[in-house]
Amino acid sequence: MRKVPCEIIVWNVLPCIRRALATSLFKKGLNQKEIANKIGVSSAAISQYLASKRGKNMRFNEKILKEIEKSADAILKGNDAIEEICKICKIIKEEMSMEEEIC
């Protein structure tokens, strides 16, 4: 059965975006609780993202990684994390065919 593109995004892409953002924010000096508050998930989820136990099903190309870094900087400056995540997701959707297997 073919999956709806949004289902693929929610189950496969979104956790990978969150992991990449969490990793970037952690490297920029935020602790797990601060990251959780900024991106709207639990501290336990951040712990799993940083330990690569969650959101490890795909690798991003350089363009997307640069956008994730820009978004991390924007979040640090006070931009809304949801808007930043949606921006990254839009770029991913443009770059990838949703017919491809993501995992």
Chimera marker file (.cmm) of the C-alpha trace (Angstrom):
<marker_set name="trace">
<marker id="1" x="0.000" y="0.000" z="0.000" r="1" g="1" b="0" radius="0.5"/>
<marker id="2" x="1.307" y="3.403" z="-0.948" r="1" g="1" b="0" radius="0.5"/>
<marker id="3" x="1.743" y="5.869" z="1.900" r="1" g="1" b="0" radius="0.5"/>
<marker id="4" x="0.502" y="9.434" z="1.898" r="1" g="1" b="0" radius="0.5"/>
<marker id="5" x="3.486" y="11.837" z="1.660" r="1" g="1" b="0" radius="0.5"/>
<marker id="6" x="2.521" y="13.518" z="4.928" r="1" g="1" b="0" radius="0.5"/>
<marker id="7" x="2.620" y="10.146" z="6.690" r="1" g="1" b="0" radius="0.5"/>
<marker id="8" x="6.155" y="9.589" z="5.423" r="1" g="1" b="0" radius="0.5"/>
<marker id="9" x="7.134" y="13.048" z="6.651" r="1" g="1" b="0" radius="0.5"/>
<marker id="10" x="5.644" y="12.551" z="10.138" r="1" g="1" b="0" radius="0.5"/>
<marker id="11" x="7.086" y="9.093" z="10.733" r="1" g="1" b="0" radius="0.5"/>
<marker id="12" x="10.455" y="9.359" z="8.969" r="1" g="1" b="0" radius="0.5"/>
<marker id="13" x="11.523" y="12.883" z="8.135" r="1" g="1" b="0" radius="0.5"/>
<marker id="14" x="10.332" y="14.948" z="11.108" r="1" g="1" b="0" radius="0.5"/>
<marker id="15" x="12.257" y="12.916" z="13.721" r="1" g="1" b="0" radius="0.5"/>
<marker id="16" x="15.408" y="13.269" z="11.606" r="1" g="1" b="0" radius="0.5"/>
<marker id="17" x="14.956" y="17.036" z="11.361" r="1" g="1" b="0" radius="0.5"/>
<marker id="18" x="14.434" y="17.242" z="15.115" r="1" g="1" b="0" radius="0.5"/>
<marker id="19" x="17.531" y="15.128" z="15.757" r="1" g="1" b="0" radius="0.5"/>
<marker id="20" x="19.655" y="17.321" z="13.508" r="1" g="1" b="0" radius="0.5"/>
<marker id="21" x="18.308" y="20.502" z="15.122" r="1" g="1" b="0" radius="0.5"/>
<marker id="22" x="18.814" y="19.098" z="18.628" r="1" g="1" b="0" radius="0.5"/>
<marker id="23" x="22.386" y="18.134" z="17.787" r="1" g="1" b="0" radius="0.5"/>
<marker id="24" x="23.111" y="21.560" z="16.338" r="1" g="1" b="0" radius="0.5"/>
<marker id="25" x="21.581" y="23.392" z="19.302" r="1" g="1" b="0" radius="0.5"/>
<marker id="26" x="23.483" y="21.163" z="21.736" r="1" g="1" b="0" radius="0.5"/>
<marker id="27" x="26.762" y="21.955" z="19.960" r="1" g="1" b="0" radius="0.5"/>
<marker id="28" x="25.872" y="25.648" z="20.270" r="1" g="1" b="0" radius="0.5"/>
<marker id="29" x="25.734" y="25.304" z="24.064" r="1" g="1" b="0" radius="0.5"/>
<marker id="30" x="22.108" y="24.613" z="24.959" r="1" g="1" b="0" radius="0.5"/>
<marker id="31" x="21.296" y="21.871" z="27.439" r="1" g="1" b="0" radius="0.5"/>
<marker id="32" x="18.685" y="19.174" z="26.830" r="1" g="1" b="0" radius="0.5"/>
<marker id="33" x="15.920" y="20.966" z="28.730" r="1" g="1" b="0" radius="0.5"/>
<marker id="34" x="16.502" y="24.209" z="26.820" r="1" g="1" b="0" radius="0.5"/>
<marker id="35" x="16.459" y="22.377" z="23.498" r="1" g="1" b="0" radius="0.5"/>
<marker id="36" x="13.269" y="20.539" z="24.459" r="1" g="1" b="0" radius="0.5"/>
<marker id="37" x="11.567" y="23.824" z="25.329" r="1" g="1" b="0" radius="0.5"/>
<marker id="38" x="12.692" y="25.468" z="22.096" r="1" g="1" b="0" radius="0.5"/>
<marker id="39" x="11.573" y="22.722" z="19.706" r="1" g="1" b="0" radius="0.5"/>
<marker id="40" x="8.535" y="21.551" z="21.670" r="1" g="1" b="0" radius="0.5"/>
<marker id="41" x="9.392" y="17.999" z="22.642" r="1" g="1" b="0" radius="0.5"/>
<marker id="42" x="10.261" y="16.295" z="25.925" r="1" g="1" b="0" radius="0.5"/>
<marker id="43" x="13.736" y="16.226" z="27.456" r="1" g="1" b="0" radius="0.5"/>
<marker id="44" x="13.612" y="12.437" z="27.100" r="1" g="1" b="0" radius="0.5"/>
<marker id="45" x="13.091" y="12.822" z="23.347" r="1" g="1" b="0" radius="0.5"/>
<marker id="46" x="16.088" y="15.156" z="23.151" r="1" g="1" b="0" radius="0.5"/>
<marker id="47" x="18.166" y="12.594" z="25.036" r="1" g="1" b="0" radius="0.5"/>
<marker id="48" x="17.182" y="9.953" z="22.479" r="1" g="1" b="0" radius="0.5"/>
<marker id="49" x="17.911" y="12.292" z="19.554" r="1" g="1" b="0" radius="0.5"/>
<marker id="50" x="21.364" y="13.132" z="20.916" r="1" g="1" b="0" radius="0.5"/>
<marker id="51" x="22.121" y="9.442" z="21.514" r="1" g="1" b="0" radius="0.5"/>
<marker id="52" x="20.991" y="8.614" z="17.937" r="1" g="1" b="0" radius="0.5"/>
<marker id="53" x="18.285" y="6.316" z="19.261" r="1" g="1" b="0" radius="0.5"/>
<marker id="54" x="15.590" y="8.274" z="17.441" r="1" g="1" b="0" radius="0.5"/>
<marker id="55" x="15.557" y="10.082" z="14.100" r="1" g="1" b="0" radius="0.5"/>
<marker id="56" x="18.427" y="8.209" z="12.497" r="1" g="1" b="0" radius="0.5"/>
<marker id="57" x="16.661" y="6.808" z="9.419" r="1" g="1" b="0" radius="0.5"/>
<marker id="58" x="17.938" y="9.270" z="6.861" r="1" g="1" b="0" radius="0.5"/>
<marker id="59" x="20.940" y="11.373" z="6.012" r="1" g="1" b="0" radius="0.5"/>
<marker id="60" x="20.632" y="14.889" z="4.725" r="1" g="1" b="0" radius="0.5"/>
<marker id="61" x="22.616" y="16.385" z="1.871" r="1" g="1" b="0" radius="0.5"/>
<marker id="62" x="24.818" y="19.435" z="2.377" r="1" g="1" b="0" radius="0.5"/>
<marker id="63" x="22.119" y="21.891" z="1.292" r="1" g="1" b="0" radius="0.5"/>
<marker id="64" x="19.694" y="20.602" z="3.904" r="1" g="1" b="0" radius="0.5"/>
<marker id="65" x="22.381" y="20.450" z="6.596" r="1" g="1" b="0" radius="0.5"/>
<marker id="66" x="23.200" y="24.115" z="5.936" r="1" g="1" b="0" radius="0.5"/>
<marker id="67" x="19.518" y="24.994" z="6.234" r="1" g="1" b="0" radius="0.5"/>
<marker id="68" x="19.325" y="23.107" z="9.521" r="1" g="1" b="0" radius="0.5"/>
<marker id="69" x="22.296" y="25.108" z="10.826" r="1" g="1" b="0" radius="0.5"/>
<marker id="70" x="20.641" y="28.361" z="9.707" r="1" g="1" b="0" radius="0.5"/>
<marker id="71" x="17.440" y="27.302" z="11.425" r="1" g="1" b="0" radius="0.5"/>
<marker id="72" x="19.303" y="26.449" z="14.637" r="1" g="1" b="0" radius="0.5"/>
<marker id="73" x="20.839" y="29.928" z="14.615" r="1" g="1" b="0" radius="0.5"/>
<marker id="74" x="17.426" y="31.471" z="13.930" r="1" g="1" b="0" radius="0.5"/>
<marker id="75" x="15.877" y="29.515" z="16.809" r="1" g="1" b="0" radius="0.5"/>
<marker id="76" x="18.640" y="30.766" z="19.108" r="1" g="1" b="0" radius="0.5"/>
<marker id="77" x="17.747" y="34.314" z="18.049" r="1" g="1" b="0" radius="0.5"/>
<marker id="78" x="14.109" y="33.714" z="18.985" r="1" g="1" b="0" radius="0.5"/>
<marker id="79" x="12.486" y="32.511" z="15.766" r="1" g="1" b="0" radius="0.5"/>
<marker id="80" x="9.678" y="30.010" z="16.135" r="1" g="1" b="0" radius="0.5"/>
<marker id="81" x="10.985" y="26.434" z="15.907" r="1" g="1" b="0" radius="0.5"/>
<marker id="82" x="7.841" y="25.200" z="14.186" r="1" g="1" b="0" radius="0.5"/>
<marker id="83" x="8.289" y="27.715" z="11.380" r="1" g="1" b="0" radius="0.5"/>
<marker id="84" x="11.931" y="26.713" z="11.030" r="1" g="1" b="0" radius="0.5"/>
<marker id="85" x="11.081" y="23.003" z="10.957" r="1" g="1" b="0" radius="0.5"/>
<marker id="86" x="8.398" y="23.642" z="8.322" r="1" g="1" b="0" radius="0.5"/>
<marker id="87" x="10.930" y="25.552" z="6.221" r="1" g="1" b="0" radius="0.5"/>
<marker id="88" x="13.353" y="22.616" z="6.359" r="1" g="1" b="0" radius="0.5"/>
<marker id="89" x="10.583" y="20.148" z="5.582" r="1" g="1" b="0" radius="0.5"/>
<marker id="90" x="9.552" y="22.152" z="2.524" r="1" g="1" b="0" radius="0.5"/>
<marker id="91" x="13.116" y="22.068" z="1.195" r="1" g="1" b="0" radius="0.5"/>
<marker id="92" x="13.292" y="18.321" z="1.775" r="1" g="1" b="0" radius="0.5"/>
<marker id="93" x="10.004" y="17.776" z="-0.051" r="1" g="1" b="0" radius="0.5"/>
<marker id="94" x="11.314" y="19.794" z="-2.996" r="1" g="1" b="0" radius="0.5"/>
<marker id="95" x="14.574" y="17.848" z="-3.072" r="1" g="1" b="0" radius="0.5"/>
<marker id="96" x="13.238" y="14.335" z="-2.641" r="1" g="1" b="0" radius="0.5"/>
<marker id="97" x="10.680" y="12.342" z="-4.498" r="1" g="1" b="0" radius="0.5"/>
<marker id="98" x="8.210" y="11.102" z="-1.934" r="1" g="1" b="0" radius="0.5"/>
<marker id="99" x="7.928" y="7.917" z="-3.987" r="1" g="1" b="0" radius="0.5"/>
<marker id="100" x="11.447" y="6.946" z="-2.866" r="1" g="1" b="0" radius="0.5"/>
<marker id="101" x="11.976" y="4.804" z="0.146" r="1" g="1" b="0" radius="0.5"/>
<marker id="102" x="13.232" y="7.141" z="2.865" r="1" g="1" b="0" radius="0.5"/>
<marker id="103" x="14.475" y="4.618" z="5.418" r="1" g="1" b="0" radius="0.5"/>
<link id1="1" id2="2" r="1" g="1" b="0" radius="0.2"/>
<link id1="2" id2="3" r="1" g="1" b="0" radius="0.2"/>
<link id1="3" id2="4" r="1" g="1" b="0" radius="0.2"/>
<link id1="4" id2="5" r="1" g="1" b="0" radius="0.2"/>
<link id1="5" id2="6" r="1" g="1" b="0" radius="0.2"/>
<link id1="6" id2="7" r="1" g="1" b="0" radius="0.2"/>
<link id1="7" id2="8" r="1" g="1" b="0" radius="0.2"/>
<link id1="8" id2="9" r="1" g="1" b="0" radius="0.2"/>
<link id1="9" id2="10" r="1" g="1" b="0" radius="0.2"/>
<link id1="10" id2="11" r="1" g="1" b="0" radius="0.2"/>
<link id1="11" id2="12" r="1" g="1" b="0" radius="0.2"/>
<link id1="12" id2="13" r="1" g="1" b="0" radius="0.2"/>
<link id1="13" id2="14" r="1" g="1" b="0" radius="0.2"/>
<link id1="14" id2="15" r="1" g="1" b="0" radius="0.2"/>
<link id1="15" id2="16" r="1" g="1" b="0" radius="0.2"/>
<link id1="16" id2="17" r="1" g="1" b="0" radius="0.2"/>
<link id1="17" id2="18" r="1" g="1" b="0" radius="0.2"/>
<link id1="18" id2="19" r="1" g="1" b="0" radius="0.2"/>
<link id1="19" id2="20" r="1" g="1" b="0" radius="0.2"/>
<link id1="20" id2="21" r="1" g="1" b="0" radius="0.2"/>
<link id1="21" id2="22" r="1" g="1" b="0" radius="0.2"/>
<link id1="22" id2="23" r="1" g="1" b="0" radius="0.2"/>
<link id1="23" id2="24" r="1" g="1" b="0" radius="0.2"/>
<link id1="24" id2="25" r="1" g="1" b="0" radius="0.2"/>
<link id1="25" id2="26" r="1" g="1" b="0" radius="0.2"/>
<link id1="26" id2="27" r="1" g="1" b="0" radius="0.2"/>
<link id1="27" id2="28" r="1" g="1" b="0" radius="0.2"/>
<link id1="28" id2="29" r="1" g="1" b="0" radius="0.2"/>
<link id1="29" id2="30" r="1" g="1" b="0" radius="0.2"/>
<link id1="30" id2="31" r="1" g="1" b="0" radius="0.2"/>
<link id1="31" id2="32" r="1" g="1" b="0" radius="0.2"/>
<link id1="32" id2="33" r="1" g="1" b="0" radius="0.2"/>
<link id1="33" id2="34" r="1" g="1" b="0" radius="0.2"/>
<link id1="34" id2="35" r="1" g="1" b="0" radius="0.2"/>
<link id1="35" id2="36" r="1" g="1" b="0" radius="0.2"/>
<link id1="36" id2="37" r="1" g="1" b="0" radius="0.2"/>
<link id1="37" id2="38" r="1" g="1" b="0" radius="0.2"/>
<link id1="38" id2="39" r="1" g="1" b="0" radius="0.2"/>
<link id1="39" id2="40" r="1" g="1" b="0" radius="0.2"/>
<link id1="40" id2="41" r="1" g="1" b="0" radius="0.2"/>
<link id1="41" id2="42" r="1" g="1" b="0" radius="0.2"/>
<link id1="42" id2="43" r="1" g="1" b="0" radius="0.2"/>
<link id1="43" id2="44" r="1" g="1" b="0" radius="0.2"/>
<link id1="44" id2="45" r="1" g="1" b="0" radius="0.2"/>
<link id1="45" id2="46" r="1" g="1" b="0" radius="0.2"/>
<link id1="46" id2="47" r="1" g="1" b="0" radius="0.2"/>
<link id1="47" id2="48" r="1" g="1" b="0" radius="0.2"/>
<link id1="48" id2="49" r="1" g="1" b="0" radius="0.2"/>
<link id1="49" id2="50" r="1" g="1" b="0" radius="0.2"/>
<link id1="50" id2="51" r="1" g="1" b="0" radius="0.2"/>
<link id1="51" id2="52" r="1" g="1" b="0" radius="0.2"/>
<link id1="52" id2="53" r="1" g="1" b="0" radius="0.2"/>
<link id1="53" id2="54" r="1" g="1" b="0" radius="0.2"/>
<link id1="54" id2="55" r="1" g="1" b="0" radius="0.2"/>
<link id1="55" id2="56" r="1" g="1" b="0" radius="0.2"/>
<link id1="56" id2="57" r="1" g="1" b="0" radius="0.2"/>
<link id1="57" id2="58" r="1" g="1" b="0" radius="0.2"/>
<link id1="58" id2="59" r="1" g="1" b="0" radius="0.2"/>
<link id1="59" id2="60" r="1" g="1" b="0" radius="0.2"/>
<link id1="60" id2="61" r="1" g="1" b="0" radius="0.2"/>
<link id1="61" id2="62" r="1" g="1" b="0" radius="0.2"/>
<link id1="62" id2="63" r="1" g="1" b="0" radius="0.2"/>
<link id1="63" id2="64" r="1" g="1" b="0" radius="0.2"/>
<link id1="64" id2="65" r="1" g="1" b="0" radius="0.2"/>
<link id1="65" id2="66" r="1" g="1" b="0" radius="0.2"/>
<link id1="66" id2="67" r="1" g="1" b="0" radius="0.2"/>
<link id1="67" id2="68" r="1" g="1" b="0" radius="0.2"/>
<link id1="68" id2="69" r="1" g="1" b="0" radius="0.2"/>
<link id1="69" id2="70" r="1" g="1" b="0" radius="0.2"/>
<link id1="70" id2="71" r="1" g="1" b="0" radius="0.2"/>
<link id1="71" id2="72" r="1" g="1" b="0" radius="0.2"/>
<link id1="72" id2="73" r="1" g="1" b="0" radius="0.2"/>
<link id1="73" id2="74" r="1" g="1" b="0" radius="0.2"/>
<link id1="74" id2="75" r="1" g="1" b="0" radius="0.2"/>
<link id1="75" id2="76" r="1" g="1" b="0" radius="0.2"/>
<link id1="76" id2="77" r="1" g="1" b="0" radius="0.2"/>
<link id1="77" id2="78" r="1" g="1" b="0" radius="0.2"/>
<link id1="78" id2="79" r="1" g="1" b="0" radius="0.2"/>
<link id1="79" id2="80" r="1" g="1" b="0" radius="0.2"/>
<link id1="80" id2="81" r="1" g="1" b="0" radius="0.2"/>
<link id1="81" id2="82" r="1" g="1" b="0" radius="0.2"/>
<link id1="82" id2="83" r="1" g="1" b="0" radius="0.2"/>
<link id1="83" id2="84" r="1" g="1" b="0" radius="0.2"/>
<link id1="84" id2="85" r="1" g="1" b="0" radius="0.2"/>
<link id1="85" id2="86" r="1" g="1" b="0" radius="0.2"/>
<link id1="86" id2="87" r="1" g="1" b="0" radius="0.2"/>
<link id1="87" id2="88" r="1" g="1" b="0" radius="0.2"/>
<link id1="88" id2="89" r="1" g="1" b="0" radius="0.2"/>
<link id1="89" id2="90" r="1" g="1" b="0" radius="0.2"/>
<link id1="90" id2="91" r="1" g="1" b="0" radius="0.2"/>
<link id1="91" id2="92" r="1" g="1" b="0" radius="0.2"/>
<link id1="92" id2="93" r="1" g="1" b="0" radius="0.2"/>
<link id1="93" id2="94" r="1" g="1" b="0" radius="0.2"/>
<link id1="94" id2="95" r="1" g="1" b="0" radius="0.2"/>
<link id1="95" id2="96" r="1" g="1" b="0" radius="0.2"/>
<link id1="96" id2="97" r="1" g="1" b="0" radius="0.2"/>
<link id1="97" id2="98" r="1" g="1" b="0" radius="0.2"/>
<link id1="98" id2="99" r="1" g="1" b="0" radius="0.2"/>
<link id1="99" id2="100" r="1" g="1" b="0" radius="0.2"/>
<link id1="100" id2="101" r="1" g="1" b="0" radius="0.2"/>
<link id1="101" id2="102" r="1" g="1" b="0" radius="0.2"/>
<link id1="102" id2="103" r="1" g="1" b="0" radius="0.2"/>
</marker_set>
